[in-house]
Amino acid sequence: MSPQARKQLWDLGLGSIKELETDQGILASGRDEAYGCIFGRDSLITSLKLLEAFEQTGSKYFLELTRKILLNLAALQGKEVNIESGEEPGKMIHEFRPTGHERLTQAQENRWYLYPDNIMRNYDSVDSTPLFLMAAHEQYRLSRDEVFMKDVLPSVRAALDWLLNYADTNGDGFIDYEFKTQRKFGGLKSQSWMDSTESVFFENYDERPSYPIAPVEAQGYAYAALRAWADYFAASDRLLSQTLTDRAGVLKEKFNDAFVLHGRRDTISLAFAIDGKHRPLTSARSSMGHVLWTVHWESASDLSSERRAPLAGGGTERIAGATPDSILDEKYISSIVARLLQPDLYVRSAGIRTLSSRSKRFDPNSYHNGSIWPHDTTIVSHGLENFGYTAEAKQVRNSILKAYAHFETPIELFTYAHHKFGQYLSPQGQGACKQQAWSAAALLTMLGREE
């Protein structure tokens, strides 16, 4: 890609971020698009990507924006149990609509809960809380902003309490979600990032998976969050630190026992979820790559400034020789990398599919069953890079940059079939959002990588 083309894409990504910025953080999509409001998960993955961009460029704009995003999300954090909205103490919000919520809150069927102040707050997200913990920790590592830490720490403690006491609804050790049968109002039946009902299924039979559902990527997020904050509290709250360390250890052991799938000829894959009857959902998905992205940097993730060199932006970089620790055992890493790069998942001209083309549910023109999402592909690329697969990461990075160049916008998702890019269109006629925050932030991090 020429320097001019790269600059055009950079300007596109940065311009989109600035257009989506608001006083309360950042919109998930354009103001006139379907998701033109604050979403927890979207805001947090966007924040993590913008923090990468800050580390690459030193631009204080990214750091200031992520600070605003995190503090505003902290203000929207759950305070009480409300099964109609999914709210729980310490849980981070999924969707916040002060206005423009009528299509959801006044629907004839599946009407969503509206709070007495006429604001729609929905908490149907299993992963926003660990993502918040990851992003808040990373914000402080890079900024060393003590005022930020003082302001955010009560929300961090509440989020950790949710992770320890609410996130595992059936006591099997995994972070999971359910849609309570006694709930009278509507909401999301699928509460991971692949939040369409089409995305949760068994490959080999038609029975509906049972609640609660434990998604693969949520386990990785939770592990990284537990390890990071265990380090932070090691000096100031040893009991909490040990609790977090112990929970992370149990989670990792259980994860490698339940999620790792051993196939023929010594192949390895990961279940994309475990259902309430402890059955793995085995279809190969891009989300297995998220566990390579969400890592704990051993010997480097404590926030002691003496152990690291300063960054130009004022924070601290990881010391040389730090090694990534994923929830996935090291012995499986190379096999999962190989699985992600198989042609049923990885399209060299476009990116990583959300679902294997070998699956019975594969459809390239679907929301999560074979489409390609730019932010998702960049997460996989970063995960490959974490574990030293730099050539493979660059290859995946170049694949998704072709898509950005083709669509000339940070699009939400797209289709790729018969060697051609295509526009996603739902059965109801809804297309992909043309301006998506996490796609724009992911574009910046892709361009910021050294070539």
C-alpha positions as CSV (number, residue, x, y, z in Angstrom):
1,M,0.0,0.0,0.0
2,S,1.4,3.4,-1.0
3,P,2.1,6.1,1.6
4,Q,-0.6,8.2,0.1
5,A,-3.2,5.4,0.4
6,R,-2.2,4.7,4.0
7,K,-2.6,8.4,4.8
8,Q,-6.0,8.5,3.2
9,L,-7.1,5.5,5.4
10,W,-5.6,7.1,8.5
11,D,-7.5,10.3,7.9
12,L,-10.7,8.2,7.3
13,G,-10.3,6.4,10.6
14,L,-9.4,9.4,12.6
15,G,-12.1,11.5,11.1
16,S,-14.7,8.9,11.9
17,I,-13.6,8.7,15.5
18,K,-13.9,12.5,15.8
19,E,-17.3,12.5,14.2
20,L,-18.5,9.8,16.6
21,E,-17.1,11.4,19.7
22,T,-19.7,13.0,22.1
23,D,-19.7,14.6,25.5
24,Q,-20.4,11.2,27.0
25,G,-17.8,9.2,25.1
26,I,-18.3,7.7,21.7
27,L,-21.2,6.5,19.7
28,A,-21.1,2.9,18.3
29,S,-22.2,4.1,14.9
30,G,-23.2,7.2,13.0
31,R,-25.9,9.3,14.6
32,D,-28.4,8.5,11.9
33,E,-27.6,4.8,11.9
34,A,-29.1,1.9,13.9
35,Y,-26.5,2.0,16.7
36,G,-26.0,5.7,17.0
37,C,-25.8,5.7,20.8
38,I,-23.5,4.6,23.6
39,F,-22.8,0.9,23.8
40,G,-20.6,-0.5,26.5
41,R,-18.9,-3.3,24.6
42,D,-18.3,-1.2,21.5
43,S,-17.0,1.7,23.5
44,L,-14.6,-0.5,25.4
45,I,-13.1,-2.4,22.5
46,T,-12.9,1.0,20.8
47,S,-11.0,2.3,23.8
48,L,-8.6,-0.6,23.9
49,K,-7.8,0.0,20.2
50,L,-7.4,3.7,20.8
51,L,-5.0,3.0,23.6
52,E,-3.0,0.9,21.2
53,A,-3.0,3.9,18.8
54,F,-1.8,6.2,21.6
55,E,1.1,3.8,22.4
56,Q,2.0,3.8,18.7
57,T,1.7,7.5,18.1
58,G,1.9,9.3,21.4
59,S,-1.1,11.4,20.4
60,K,-2.7,12.7,23.6
61,Y,-6.1,12.9,21.8
62,F,-6.5,9.2,22.1
63,L,-5.7,9.1,25.8
64,E,-8.0,12.0,26.6
65,L,-10.9,10.4,24.6
66,T,-10.5,7.0,26.3
67,R,-10.4,8.7,29.7
68,K,-13.7,10.3,29.0
69,I,-15.2,7.1,27.7
70,L,-14.2,5.1,30.7
71,L,-15.4,7.7,33.3
72,N,-18.7,8.1,31.6
73,L,-19.2,4.3,31.4
74,A,-18.3,4.2,35.1
75,A,-21.2,6.6,35.8
76,L,-23.6,4.3,34.0
77,Q,-22.5,1.2,35.9
78,G,-25.2,-1.0,37.5
79,K,-26.2,-0.2,41.0
80,E,-29.0,-2.7,41.8
81,V,-30.6,-5.9,40.6
82,N,-33.2,-5.3,37.9
83,I,-34.0,-8.4,35.9
84,E,-36.0,-6.5,33.3
85,S,-33.0,-4.6,32.1
86,G,-30.3,-7.0,33.1
87,E,-28.9,-4.6,35.6
88,E,-26.8,-5.9,38.5
89,P,-24.4,-4.1,41.0
90,G,-21.1,-3.5,39.3
91,K,-22.2,-4.6,35.9
92,M,-21.3,-2.4,33.0
93,I,-24.0,-1.1,30.7
94,H,-24.7,-2.6,27.3
95,E,-26.9,0.1,25.6
96,F,-27.7,3.6,26.7
97,R,-30.4,5.5,24.9
98,P,-31.7,8.8,26.5
99,T,-33.8,9.4,23.4
100,G,-34.6,7.6,20.2
101,H,-35.5,4.3,21.9
102,E,-39.1,4.1,20.9
103,R,-38.7,1.3,18.4
104,L,-37.5,-0.8,21.3
105,T,-39.4,0.5,24.3
106,Q,-42.7,0.9,22.5
107,A,-42.6,-2.3,20.4
108,Q,-45.7,-4.4,20.1
109,E,-43.6,-7.5,21.0
110,N,-40.4,-8.0,23.0
111,R,-40.8,-4.4,24.4
112,W,-37.6,-3.3,26.2
113,Y,-37.6,-1.9,29.7
114,L,-37.7,1.9,30.2
115,Y,-36.6,3.3,33.5
116,P,-38.8,5.8,35.3
117,D,-36.7,8.7,34.1
118,N,-37.7,7.7,30.5
119,I,-34.1,6.6,29.7
120,M,-33.4,3.2,28.2
121,R,-30.6,1.5,30.0
122,N,-29.9,-2.1,29.1
123,Y,-27.3,-4.4,30.7
124,D,-27.6,-7.5,28.5
125,S,-23.8,-8.0,28.0
126,V,-21.7,-10.7,29.6
127,D,-18.4,-9.1,28.4
128,S,-18.6,-5.3,29.0
129,T,-17.6,-5.6,32.6
130,P,-14.3,-7.5,32.1
131,L,-13.6,-5.3,29.1
132,F,-14.0,-2.2,31.3
133,L,-11.6,-3.7,33.8
134,M,-9.0,-4.4,31.0
135,A,-9.4,-0.9,29.5
136,A,-9.2,1.0,32.9
137,H,-6.0,-0.9,33.8
138,E,-4.5,-0.1,30.4
139,Q,-5.5,3.5,30.6
140,Y,-3.6,3.9,33.9
141,R,-0.6,1.9,32.7
142,L,-0.2,4.3,29.8
143,S,-1.2,7.6,31.5
144,R,0.0,7.1,35.1
145,D,-2.9,9.5,35.8
146,E,-3.5,9.3,39.5
147,V,-6.6,11.5,39.4
148,F,-8.1,9.1,36.9
149,M,-7.3,6.1,39.1
150,K,-8.8,7.8,42.1
151,D,-12.0,8.6,40.2
152,V,-12.3,5.1,38.6
153,L,-11.2,2.9,41.4
154,P,-14.7,2.6,43.1
155,S,-16.1,1.4,39.8
156,V,-13.2,-1.0,39.3
157,R,-13.8,-2.6,42.7
158,A,-17.6,-2.8,41.9
159,A,-16.8,-4.4,38.6
160,L,-14.5,-6.9,40.2
161,D,-17.2,-7.8,42.7
162,W,-19.6,-8.4,39.9
163,L,-17.0,-10.7,38.2
164,L,-16.5,-12.6,41.4
165,N,-20.1,-12.8,42.7
166,Y,-22.5,-12.4,39.8
167,A,-20.8,-13.4,36.5
168,D,-21.0,-17.2,37.1
169,T,-24.7,-17.9,37.4
170,N,-24.5,-21.7,37.8
171,G,-21.3,-22.1,39.8
172,D,-19.3,-24.0,37.1
173,G,-16.4,-21.5,37.2
174,F,-17.2,-19.7,33.9
175,I,-18.4,-16.2,33.2
176,D,-21.8,-16.7,31.6
177,Y,-25.2,-15.2,30.8
178,E,-28.8,-16.2,30.8
179,F,-32.2,-14.6,30.0
180,K,-34.3,-15.1,33.0
181,T,-37.6,-16.9,32.5
182,Q,-39.5,-14.6,34.8
183,R,-38.5,-11.5,32.8
184,K,-41.5,-9.7,31.5
185,F,-39.7,-7.2,29.2
186,G,-37.6,-8.0,26.1
187,G,-33.9,-7.7,25.6
188,L,-31.0,-9.7,24.2
189,K,-31.2,-13.5,24.2
190,S,-27.5,-13.7,23.1
191,Q,-25.3,-11.5,25.2
192,S,-21.8,-11.9,23.8
193,W,-20.3,-9.8,21.0
194,M,-22.0,-12.1,18.5
195,D,-25.3,-11.1,19.9
196,S,-27.7,-12.4,17.2
197,T,-29.9,-15.4,18.1
198,E,-28.6,-17.1,14.9
199,S,-25.1,-17.3,16.3
200,V,-25.8,-19.7,19.2
201,F,-26.3,-23.3,18.0
202,F,-25.0,-26.9,18.1
203,E,-23.3,-28.0,14.9
204,N,-24.5,-31.6,14.9
205,Y,-28.1,-31.4,16.2
206,D,-30.9,-29.0,16.3
207,E,-31.6,-28.7,20.0
208,R,-31.4,-25.2,21.3
209,P,-28.4,-24.7,23.7
210,S,-29.4,-24.3,27.3
211,Y,-28.8,-21.3,29.5
212,P,-26.5,-20.2,30.9
213,I,-24.1,-19.7,28.0
214,A,-20.4,-19.2,28.6
215,P,-18.8,-17.6,25.5
216,V,-15.1,-18.4,24.7
217,E,-13.9,-14.8,24.4
218,A,-15.6,-13.7,27.6
219,Q,-13.4,-16.2,29.5
220,G,-10.3,-14.7,28.0
221,Y,-11.4,-11.2,28.9
222,A,-12.1,-12.2,32.4
223,Y,-8.8,-13.9,32.8
224,A,-6.8,-10.9,31.6
225,A,-8.8,-8.6,33.9
226,L,-8.3,-10.8,37.0
227,R,-4.6,-11.1,36.4
228,A,-4.1,-7.4,35.7
229,W,-5.9,-6.1,38.8
230,A,-4.4,-8.8,41.0
231,D,-1.1,-7.2,40.2
232,Y,-2.4,-3.7,40.9
233,F,-3.7,-4.6,44.3
234,A,-0.7,-6.8,45.3
235,A,0.7,-4.0,47.5
236,S,-2.4,-2.2,48.7
237,D,-5.0,-5.0,49.2
238,R,-3.3,-8.4,49.4
239,L,-6.4,-10.3,50.2
240,L,-8.2,-9.1,47.1
241,S,-5.1,-9.6,45.0
242,Q,-4.9,-13.2,46.2
243,T,-8.6,-13.8,45.6
244,L,-8.2,-12.5,42.0
245,T,-5.1,-14.6,41.4
246,D,-6.8,-17.7,42.7
247,R,-10.0,-17.1,40.6
248,A,-7.9,-16.6,37.5
249,G,-6.0,-19.8,38.1
250,V,-9.2,-21.8,38.5
251,L,-10.7,-20.2,35.5
252,K,-7.7,-21.1,33.3
253,E,-7.6,-24.7,34.5
254,K,-11.3,-25.2,33.8
255,F,-11.1,-23.4,30.5
256,N,-8.4,-25.7,29.1
257,D,-10.4,-28.7,30.3
258,A,-13.8,-27.7,28.8
259,F,-13.1,-25.4,25.8
260,V,-10.2,-27.2,24.1
261,L,-11.5,-29.5,21.4
262,H,-9.2,-32.3,20.2
263,G,-9.9,-33.3,16.6
264,R,-8.6,-35.8,14.2
265,R,-4.9,-35.9,13.3
266,D,-4.0,-34.0,16.5
267,T,-5.8,-30.9,15.4
268,I,-7.0,-28.4,18.1
269,S,-9.9,-26.0,18.1
270,L,-11.9,-24.1,20.7
271,A,-15.6,-24.4,21.5
272,F,-17.2,-21.0,20.9
273,A,-19.3,-21.5,24.1
274,I,-20.3,-24.0,26.8
275,D,-24.0,-24.3,27.5
276,G,-25.8,-24.8,30.8
277,K,-25.6,-28.6,30.5
278,H,-21.8,-28.3,30.1
279,R,-22.0,-29.2,26.4
280,P,-19.5,-27.5,24.0
281,L,-20.7,-25.5,21.0
282,T,-18.1,-26.8,18.6
283,S,-18.4,-24.7,15.4
284,A,-15.2,-23.0,14.5
285,R,-15.5,-19.2,15.0
286,S,-13.2,-16.2,14.8
287,S,-13.9,-15.6,18.5
288,M,-11.4,-18.2,19.5
289,G,-8.7,-15.8,18.4
290,H,-9.8,-13.3,21.1
291,V,-8.1,-15.4,23.7
292,L,-4.8,-14.6,22.0
293,W,-5.5,-10.9,22.2
294,T,-6.4,-10.7,25.8
295,V,-3.2,-11.5,27.6
296,H,-1.4,-10.8,30.8
297,W,2.2,-9.8,30.3
298,E,4.1,-11.8,32.9
299,S,6.8,-9.9,34.8
300,A,5.6,-6.7,33.3
301,S,2.0,-6.0,34.1
302,D,2.5,-4.6,37.6
303,L,2.3,-0.8,37.6
304,S,5.7,-0.1,39.2
305,S,7.4,2.7,37.3
306,E,10.8,1.5,38.5
307,R,10.6,-1.6,36.3
308,R,9.8,0.2,33.0
309,A,11.0,2.8,30.7
310,P,8.9,6.0,30.3
311,L,6.7,6.5,27.2
312,A,6.7,9.8,25.4
313,G,3.1,10.2,26.5
314,G,4.0,9.9,30.2
315,G,3.1,6.3,30.9
316,T,5.3,3.2,31.0
317,E,6.1,0.6,28.5
318,R,6.5,-3.1,29.1
319,I,10.0,-4.2,30.0
320,A,11.9,-6.2,27.4
321,G,11.5,-9.9,27.7
322,A,8.0,-9.9,29.1
323,T,6.0,-12.9,27.9
324,P,2.2,-13.1,27.2
325,D,0.1,-15.3,29.3
326,S,-3.3,-16.2,27.8
327,I,-6.1,-18.2,29.4
328,L,-5.2,-20.8,26.8
329,D,-2.3,-23.1,27.8
330,E,0.9,-22.4,25.9
331,K,1.0,-25.9,24.5
332,Y,-2.1,-25.1,22.5
333,I,-1.2,-21.7,21.1
334,S,0.4,-22.9,17.8
335,S,-2.5,-25.2,17.1
336,I,-5.0,-22.4,17.5
337,V,-3.0,-20.1,15.3
338,A,-2.9,-22.8,12.6
339,R,-6.7,-23.3,13.0
340,L,-7.5,-19.6,12.6
341,L,-5.5,-19.5,9.4
342,Q,-7.2,-22.4,7.7
343,P,-9.0,-21.3,4.5
344,D,-12.5,-22.1,5.9
345,L,-11.9,-19.2,8.4
346,Y,-9.3,-17.0,6.9
347,V,-9.9,-15.3,3.5
348,R,-6.6,-13.9,2.3
349,S,-8.3,-11.2,0.3
350,A,-10.7,-10.0,3.1
351,G,-10.1,-11.2,6.7
352,I,-11.3,-13.7,9.2
353,R,-14.8,-15.1,8.9
354,T,-17.1,-15.1,12.0
355,L,-17.9,-18.8,11.2
356,S,-16.2,-21.6,9.3
357,S,-17.4,-22.1,5.8
358,R,-17.6,-25.8,6.7
359,S,-20.4,-25.2,9.2
360,K,-23.9,-26.2,8.3
361,R,-25.0,-22.7,9.4
362,F,-22.5,-20.9,7.2
363,D,-23.9,-18.0,5.2
364,P,-21.5,-15.2,4.1
365,N,-24.5,-12.8,4.0
366,S,-25.4,-13.3,7.7
367,Y,-24.8,-11.1,10.7
368,H,-22.5,-13.5,12.6
369,N,-22.5,-16.8,10.6
370,G,-19.9,-16.2,8.0
371,S,-19.7,-12.4,7.5
372,I,-16.4,-10.6,8.3
373,W,-16.2,-7.8,10.9
374,P,-13.1,-5.6,10.6
375,H,-12.6,-5.1,14.4
376,D,-12.8,-8.9,14.9
377,T,-10.1,-9.5,12.3
378,T,-7.8,-6.9,13.8
379,I,-8.2,-8.6,17.2
380,V,-7.1,-11.9,15.7
381,S,-4.2,-10.1,14.0
382,H,-3.1,-8.5,17.3
383,G,-3.4,-11.9,19.1
384,L,-1.1,-13.5,16.5
385,E,1.4,-10.7,17.1
386,N,1.3,-11.1,20.9
387,F,2.7,-14.7,20.5
388,G,5.4,-13.9,18.0
389,Y,3.5,-14.8,14.8
390,T,4.5,-11.5,13.2
391,A,4.5,-12.6,9.5
392,E,1.0,-14.2,9.9
393,A,-0.2,-11.1,11.8
394,K,1.0,-8.8,9.0
395,Q,-0.7,-11.1,6.4
396,V,-4.0,-10.9,8.3
397,R,-3.6,-7.1,8.8
398,N,-3.0,-6.6,5.0
399,S,-6.1,-8.7,4.3
400,I,-8.4,-6.4,6.3
401,L,-6.8,-3.3,5.0
402,K,-7.9,-4.4,1.5
403,A,-11.5,-4.4,2.8
404,Y,-11.2,-0.9,4.3
405,A,-9.7,0.4,1.0
406,H,-12.5,-1.3,-0.9
407,F,-15.4,0.1,1.1
408,E,-13.7,3.4,1.8
409,T,-15.3,3.6,5.2
410,P,-15.0,1.9,8.6
411,I,-17.9,-0.4,7.9
412,E,-19.5,-2.5,10.6
413,L,-19.3,-5.8,8.7
414,F,-19.3,-7.1,5.1
415,T,-19.7,-10.2,3.0
416,Y,-17.1,-12.0,0.9
417,A,-18.3,-14.6,-1.6
418,H,-17.2,-15.8,-5.0
419,H,-14.0,-13.8,-4.6
420,K,-15.9,-10.5,-4.3
421,F,-16.7,-8.0,-1.5
422,G,-20.3,-7.4,-0.9
423,Q,-22.7,-5.3,1.3
424,Y,-24.4,-7.1,4.1
425,L,-28.2,-7.0,3.9
426,S,-30.4,-8.6,6.6
427,P,-33.6,-10.5,5.6
428,Q,-35.5,-7.4,6.9
429,G,-33.5,-5.2,4.6
430,Q,-31.2,-3.6,7.1
431,G,-27.6,-3.1,5.9
432,A,-24.4,-2.7,7.8
433,C,-23.6,0.6,9.5
434,K,-21.2,2.5,7.3
435,Q,-19.4,4.3,10.2
436,Q,-18.6,2.0,13.2
437,A,-16.4,3.2,16.1
438,W,-14.6,0.0,16.7
439,S,-13.9,-0.5,13.0
440,A,-12.5,3.0,12.8
441,A,-10.3,2.5,15.9
442,A,-9.1,-0.9,14.6
443,L,-8.2,0.7,11.3
444,L,-5.9,3.2,13.1
445,T,-4.1,0.4,15.0
446,M,-3.6,-1.6,11.8
447,L,-2.0,1.4,10.1
448,G,0.1,2.2,13.2
449,R,1.8,-1.2,13.0
450,E,5.3,-1.0,11.5
451,E,5.5,-2.4,7.9
